């Protein structure tokens, strides 16, 4: 394990259910990360449907979930092979694959050690198909120690972005989460609310599109203040960290309950959802880290022009023009690859037997080594 540099692959398919991001990265002995290559693969329609169907209870779930886990492992393996071919490498060149899997349940607050989180994947099949060690199941060890198992990326954000300024990182995937990196204090982080998930679900139902490209549809609408007020009244937003959330809490039925019998134009609902994502992130930042100087945005939401414009506009009011907002692209890192890089780093930490959770973030009783290894 004590090579000067080691090659790892990170795989990420997030809550947005849009596809797979894969990265090849070089890790130095201190956990320094150098991106060497990447590839993104959209989900086949049947895989996306299978995973989406599992987000809510249904008939014959055990069989359907195991079939989806196998399908996901096959899709991961195909993406890994494409990345190896692109990079002119063979399986024996890679130390391990960090594979997050697809979250289908997240119940982190059940009492009496009954809390759980479940990411579907067949990591044994992935190891068999790729002939590379696979590290998976990163969240459950933290939950066993009393934590939420999420978010896990703040430790990596600290490695990647930490400096002598007060920085925060906003990852806008399906769920939005914040990492707080003060220059003289403890790293903190938490889920702050929906990211792209509700916007994706609403445009899919109304227009059949997978996502609202550049926020164009949201830009055609106006924020409905009554709807926004009802959404913000959800108990999740007033909870103190540590906290985490997912599709268990925020979904189309939840949205329809907030809309109720009001006759709201579809584009106004989309505009309100975009504002919800922005408002919750900035309010959480103002509440927990008002001294922040720079906010680094990553995840798919960083590619949404309307969302980025709204972030900057609302931040002028909340932070009196003192908050600089940039995407991770300004630091040379593709916003959509940050989470895949994080899971490559988490695989490295597992192999090196280094704890990778942050108790101040997740609420766990202490530092823990995360993940389970499936040898090739």
HELIX and SHEET records of a PDB file:
HELIX    1   1 UNK A   45  UNK A   53  1                                   9    
HELIX    2   2 UNK A   61  UNK A   87  1                                  27    
HELIX    3   3 UNK A   91  UNK A   93  5                                   3    
HELIX    4   4 UNK A  123  UNK A  130  1                                   8    
HELIX    5   5 UNK A  140  UNK A  144  1                                   5    
HELIX    6   6 UNK A  154  UNK A  161  1                                   8    
HELIX    7   7 UNK A  197  UNK A  207  1                                  11    
HELIX    8   8 UNK A  213  UNK A  215  5                                   3    
HELIX    9   9 UNK A  216  UNK A  219  1                                   4    
HELIX   10  10 UNK A  225  UNK A  232  1                                   8    
HELIX   11  11 UNK A  235  UNK A  238  1                                   4    
HELIX   12  12 UNK A  252  UNK A  259  1                                   8    
HELIX   13  13 UNK A  266  UNK A  288  1                                  23    
HELIX   14  14 UNK A  300  UNK A  303  5                                   4    
HELIX   15  15 UNK A  305  UNK A  318  1                                  14    
HELIX   16  16 UNK A  328  UNK A  331  5                                   4    
HELIX   17  17 UNK A  335  UNK A  337  5                                   3    
HELIX   18  18 UNK A  338  UNK A  351  1                                  14    
HELIX   19  19 UNK A  359  UNK A  362  1                                   4    
SHEET    1   A 6 UNK A  33  UNK A  42  0                                        
SHEET    2   A 6 UNK A  19  UNK A  28 -1                                        
SHEET    3   A 6 UNK A   5  UNK A  12 -1                                        
SHEET    4   A 6 UNK A  96  UNK A  99  1                                        
SHEET    5   A 6 UNK A 134  UNK A 136  1                                        
SHEET    6   A 6 UNK A 372  UNK A 374 -1                                        
SHEET    1   B 2 UNK A 102  UNK A 107  0                                        
SHEET    2   B 2 UNK A 116  UNK A 120 -1                                        
SHEET    1   C 5 UNK A 188  UNK A 194  0                                        
SHEET    2   C 5 UNK A 175  UNK A 181 -1                                        
SHEET    3   C 5 UNK A 167  UNK A 172 -1                                        
SHEET    4   C 5 UNK A 294  UNK A 298  1                                        
SHEET    5   C 5 UNK A 324  UNK A 327  1                                        
END                                                                             
